[in-house]
Amino acid sequence: MVEQAVIKRLMTDVPFGVLLSGGLDSSLVASVACRHIGETKAGVQWGTRLHSFCVGLKVSCVFVYATIIKYTYLNII
């Protein structure tokens, strides 16, 4: 069900990315999006690398976890 919801959101005519919080939810969305982005029209048009963003304080552990997720899935920018 989650996978189908993410795939449905990949059907777009504008560039997109994911906001990584370092938590389970954003990690799951990023994982599913990376797995299926190459099969979409958007992936063909803008490339198969998923753009990622992270917002937080420098002293927060959010950046650490988001970076781990980013490098776990190598096609995330």
C-alpha positions, -999 to 999 in steps of 0.1 A, spaced: 0 0 0 28 24 9 47 14 -22 17 20 -45 12 55 -29 48 65 -35 47 52 -71 16 72 -77 34 104 -65 63 97 -89 39 104 -118 46 141 -122 56 166 -148 79 187 -125 112 178 -108 108 165 -72 128 152 -43 124 138 -8 128 155 26 149 132 47 144 134 85 165 104 93 134 85 105 117 54 93 90 71 73 112 93 51 137 65 47 109 42 34 96 68 10 132 74 -3 138 37 -7 107 30 -27 111 62 -48 147 51 -57 136 17 -66 109 29 -90 121 63 -103 137 47 -134 104 32 -145 87 66 -146 83 93 -172 99 118 -147 129 95 -143 134 94 -181 130 132 -183 151 144 -153 173 113 -146 171 85 -122 189 101 -92 165 112 -65 172 147 -50 171 148 -12 168 176 14 173 178 51 164 206 75 176 208 111 200 223 135 237 215 132 237 200 167 208 177 158 214 140 150 189 144 120 218 152 96 237 121 107 208 98 100 198 116 68 234 112 55 234 75 63 202 71 44 215 92 15 246 70 11 228 37 16 208 44 -15 235 55 -39 212 71 -65 201 99 -41 217 133 -46 
